[in-house]
Amino acid sequence: MSLSEKIDAKIAQREDWVLRRQKGITNNLKLFVLACMDERLPVEEILGLEPGDAHVFRNAGGLVTDDVIRSAALTLNFFESKEIIVINHTECGMMTAKGHEVVDGLAEKLNVDLQNVPLDPSLPELVLSDPKAVEKWFKTFDNVDEITIAQVEYLRNHPLIPKDTVINGYVYEVETGQLRKPHRILGRKVNTREELLSESE
């Protein structure tokens, strides 16, 4: 390949990168990742992702919200993504308080009535008038394994998510730096006769 051909190839490659959406180029792995925003969760590293490989959505807890559905629906229906991976993690901050404690704390700290605060600044009519609904909106939880399974089910059962989408959830152990499946805690299985017997039955 001549030097000018190499230069032209680089220019074309850069153009494809910049104009991916205009050209209808999907992300490299056709993948949407939902993960917690926690700084201890190195999403790209643990999944081996390079720039351009996936659409990555992070929020508090790595939980399915209206904006997760909005974003997933777009990438799956219009950008040719075919797979969703959900990653939750141990020692998540969303397990440190109950919903009512978060609501009470914010109300006291900011001196606001959360029942009348717009959830989306561009949609001021979108408010939660029920105090219990406000608590639920913050989505605190008690069990990281159960919450991971629940997020996968929410996505699998949502009408805006294509039924042929491959959806799986994993727990990232902050203490080991490894991914595992929900409820597959190896530390509880190693050299534990009861676990071995229960799996063989």
N, C-alpha and C positions, 0 to 999 in steps of 0.2 A: 504494500500500500504506500503510495506517495505521501509526502508531507502534507500537501494540500488536501488529499483525500482524508488524512487523519484529522486535519483541522476542520474540514467540512463535517466529518462524523461527530466531532466534539460539539460543534455548533448545533447540529441536529439533535444530539442528545440533550443539550442544555435547553433547546426549544421545547422538546418533549416534556422536560421537567417543569419548566415555567408554565406551559400551556396544557398541562395534564387535564384539567377540567374542561377546557374548551375543545380538546381533542378526544374527550371521552376515555382517557387512559385511566384504568383502575389502579388502586394501590397494588404493589407487586404480589402480595400474598392473598389478595381479595379477602382481607381480614379486618374485622372491627373488634377492638379490645376495650372492655370496660374494666377499670381498675380504680382503686382508692387513690386519693391525692397524696397520701402519706409519703413523705420524702424518703422513708426507709424502704420503699417498694420500687426497686429499679426495673421497671416494666420492660424496657427495651433490652436490658442486659439478660434478664432471666428468660425471655422468649427468644433471644438471639436476633432481635430486629435491627435492621439497618434503615436509614432514612428512605422513605418511600414505600416501606413494606406494608404498613397498616394504618388505619385510622384509629387513633388512641383517644379514648374519652376517659377523663379522670374526674371524680368528684368525692366528696366526703363519704367514705364507706364503700365506694365502688358499688353503688346501689342503683337499681333501675328507677329512673324518674321520668317525668314527661319529656325532658330534654334529651335523655338517653334514647327514648323511643323515637323522638323526632330525628335525631342524628342517625340512629341505626336504620330507621326506615329509609332515609335518603341514600345511605351508602349501599344498602342491600337491594333496593329497588331501582336505583338509577346509576350507581357506580360499580355494579357487578360484584360486590362483595358477596361471599358465600358462607362465611364462617364468623362466629362470635366466640370470643374467649372472655370469661369473667374471672377476675382475680381479686379475691379478698385476702385479708392477712391477719395473722395473730397480733394481739396487743393493739387492736385498732382503737383509735380515739372515740369512735362511735359507740363503743361498749363501756365507756367510762361514766356515762350519765344516762338518766332516764329522760324521755321526751319532755315531761313536765318540768324537770330541773333545768333543761336548756331554755325552755320558754320563760320560766320564772326568772332565770338569770339574765336573759336578754332584756326582758321587760324592765327589770330593776336597773340594769346597767345603762340602758338607752332611754328609759322613761317613755316607752312607746306601748301602744296597745297592738299587739301582734295580730289580732283578729282583723284589723283594718289596714294593715301594711300590704301594699301590692307585692305579690310574689314575683312579678315581672314588670320592671319599670315601664316597658312599652305597652303593657296591658294593665292599666290601673284598675280595671274592673275585676281582675283576677285576684280575689282575696279569699281567705279562709275564715268564715264567720263563726264556725264552731270551735270552741277552745280545744276539744279533743282532736279535731282535724289538724290544728296547728301543731300539736304534739306529734301526731303521726307524720306530718310533713318533714320533720327533722330526721325521722327514720333511724333512731337509735336502736340498738339490738343487743342481745345477750350472748349469742352463740354464733361464732364465725362459720362453723361448718353448716349449720342450718340456714344461715342467711345466704350462703353461697348457693346452696341447692334451691332456695326460694327465688333468687335472681334468675337462675337458669330457667326455672319454670315460668316466671313472669314473661320472659322473652319468648319462650317456646309457644306460649298460649296467646300472645298478643296478635290481634288481627292485622297489624301493619308489618309484622315480621313474616317473610315467606316461610311456608311450612317445610321446605327442603333445606333450610339453613342449618348448618352444623353448629350446635351450641354446646359448650362445655364450660364447667366452672372448676377453679382450682383455689387452694388456700396456699398462700406464701407464708412460710414460717420465718418470721423475723429472726428467731433464735438460731435457726440452722442455715438460713439463706437458700432454702430449697422450696420447690413447689410440691404439693401433694394433692390427692383427691380428697374431697370432704370425708371426714370420719375415718381416714386411713392414716392414723397417727402411728408411725413406725415405732416410736419410743414405747408405745403401749403394747406392742406385739413382740418385740425382741425378747427372747428367752421367757416368754409367758405361755405356760402350758395351756391355760384356759383358753386363750385366744386361738391357739393351734387346734385344739379339740373342737371349738365352736365352729371354725371354718371347715373342718373335715366332716361335720355332721350334715 
